[in-house]
């Protein structure tokens, strides 16, 4: 979902953008208030300092989301992405078999690059999920905000 000042909210479904005409356009102040409810004090401080912040936001009984909250030209905008409760598998993403092989390497560095929204975090989550199910190891990740939770 994309929230921009003075525009109807927009949803991306299967790669296509669609305007939610049933919802009224929001003012920047309203969008900033929505964003404020998603941020903790440290994130709010970062938002004020840097003009943007990414947060993980959970609505109990509804879902988990990654919110990118940014300010440009004096207005606040929010982009929300759904984060599934369960991390995906390599098969779910139709990734080539070499990805599973890389995930099982005992040492090394794997770089996953691409533009925002291209699936970097989802790909890494699938690799971590594979590692978690196929080898006995302690896995430590550093991510801010945390999107996927592993058991």
C-alpha positions, 0 to 999 in steps of 0.5 A: 500500500502506498500513502501519499499526500492528497492522493487516494491510497494505492495497492500493488496486487500481482505487480499492478497498481490500483487506486482505492477510490473508496478511501479518501485522499489523506493529508501529509499530517494524517499520514505522519500521524499514521507513521508515528503510531508505527515508530518507537522513540528511536525510529522517530528520532531517526525519521526526524534526523534523516527524513526517512525510516524503515520499521516493522509493524504488526497488527495483532490478528491481521498481519506483519508489515514493513513500512518505509516512512519518508519525508520529501518536499515537506510531506510524509509518505508511507509504503507498506509491504506485507511480511508473511508470518512464515519465511518462504522456502527456496521452492516457494520462490522458484529459485535455482538449485544453486541457491540451496547449495550456496546456503549449505556452504560452511563459509563464505560471503553471499551478496544479494543485490537489487533495487528496493522491492526486488526480493533481496530480503525474501531471498535471504529469508528462504536461504536462512529457512533452508539452513535452519531446516537442513543443518545443525548450526547457530544462525545469527542475523543482523537486520533492522528492521527485523522482518522474518522470525525463525524458530 
